[in-house]
């Protein structure tokens, strides 16, 4: 059987992809503590303020991910409504979540968003089922 260069490259790429997927699945399957706080937080920008709101929200991501007890902190923007932003968060405990609200970057957020957001946001807490 003859193996050409294209077949060899395709096989190597497929194997590399599988190892990456296995790593991602392992990370997703990481155990979440029983007392974890899991939530989504929605922010609705006023029309025309999307860029300013996005910049303000993005400024939270790096410092928050470095906070003790932060397991996951991801910011999303709706593909169908660019005024709608959503954080998906996992915290190791209620204490870690409460401490997050007292950080300088969270305290500064109100000033950055003043007069730039509409009602329509909110927070929903979840329980991990499986």
C-alpha positions in Angstrom: 0.0 0.0 0.0 1.4 3.4 -1.0 0.9 6.4 1.3 1.3 9.7 -0.3 2.2 13.0 1.4 -1.4 14.3 1.3 -2.7 11.2 3.1 0.0 11.4 5.7 -0.6 15.1 6.4 -4.4 14.5 6.7 -3.9 11.6 9.1 -1.5 13.7 11.3 -4.0 16.6 11.3 -6.8 14.2 12.3 -4.8 12.7 15.1 -3.7 16.1 16.4 -7.4 17.2 16.4 -8.5 14.2 18.4 -5.9 14.9 21.1 -7.1 18.5 21.3 -10.7 17.4 21.6 -9.8 14.8 24.3 -8.1 17.6 26.2 -11.2 19.9 25.8 -13.5 17.2 27.0 -11.4 16.5 30.0 -11.4 20.2 30.9 -15.2 20.4 30.4 -15.6 17.3 32.6 -13.6 18.8 35.4 -15.4 18.3 38.7 -17.4 21.3 39.9 -17.7 21.6 43.7 -21.1 20.8 45.2 -21.4 24.3 46.6 -20.4 26.0 43.4 -22.3 29.1 42.3 -23.3 28.9 38.6 -25.0 31.8 36.8 -25.7 33.8 33.7 -25.7 37.5 33.9 -27.3 39.5 31.0 -26.5 43.1 30.0 -28.6 44.9 27.4 -26.8 47.9 25.7 -28.7 50.9 24.4 -28.7 51.1 20.7 -25.6 52.8 19.5 -23.7 52.0 22.8 -22.8 48.4 21.9 -19.1 49.1 21.4 -18.7 51.0 24.7 -20.6 48.3 26.6 -18.6 45.6 25.0 -15.3 47.4 25.9 -16.5 47.8 29.5 -17.5 44.2 29.9 -14.4 42.9 28.2 -12.3 44.8 30.8 -13.7 42.5 33.5 -12.7 39.2 31.9 -9.0 38.9 32.6 -9.0 40.3 36.2 -12.0 38.2 37.0 -10.5 35.0 35.7 -7.6 35.6 38.0 -9.7 35.9 41.1 -9.6 33.1 43.7 -12.5 30.7 43.2 -13.3 31.7 39.6 -13.8 28.4 37.7 -15.3 29.9 34.5 -16.0 33.4 33.4 -17.0 33.8 29.7 -18.5 36.8 28.0 -20.8 36.3 25.0 -22.5 38.7 22.6 -25.7 37.7 20.8 -25.3 37.0 17.1 -28.8 38.1 16.4 -29.0 41.1 18.7 -25.7 42.9 19.1 -27.1 44.9 22.1 -27.3 41.7 24.2 -24.4 40.4 26.2 -24.3 37.4 28.5 -21.7 36.2 31.1 -21.6 32.5 31.9 -19.9 32.1 35.3 -18.9 29.3 37.7 -17.6 30.1 41.1 -16.1 27.6 43.6 -18.3 28.9 46.4 -20.7 31.6 47.5 -17.8 33.4 49.3 -15.8 33.5 46.1 -18.8 34.9 44.2 -19.5 37.5 46.9 -15.8 38.6 46.9 -16.0 39.1 43.1 -18.7 41.7 43.6 -16.4 43.7 45.9 -13.4 43.8 43.5 -12.2 47.2 42.1 -13.0 46.2 38.6 -16.6 45.3 39.5 -17.1 48.5 41.5 -15.9 50.5 38.5 -18.3 48.8 36.1 -21.3 51.0 37.1 -19.5 54.2 36.1 -18.4 52.7 32.8 -22.0 51.5 32.0 -23.8 54.6 33.2 -26.5 55.7 30.7 -25.3 53.0 28.2 -27.6 50.1 29.2 -31.3 49.3 29.1 -33.4 47.2 31.3 -33.6 43.6 30.0 -30.6 42.3 31.8 -30.6 40.2 34.9 -29.0 37.3 36.7 -30.2 33.7 36.7 -28.6 31.2 39.2 -28.4 27.5 38.2 -27.9 24.1 39.9 -25.5 21.7 38.3 -27.5 18.5 37.6 -25.0 16.2 36.0 
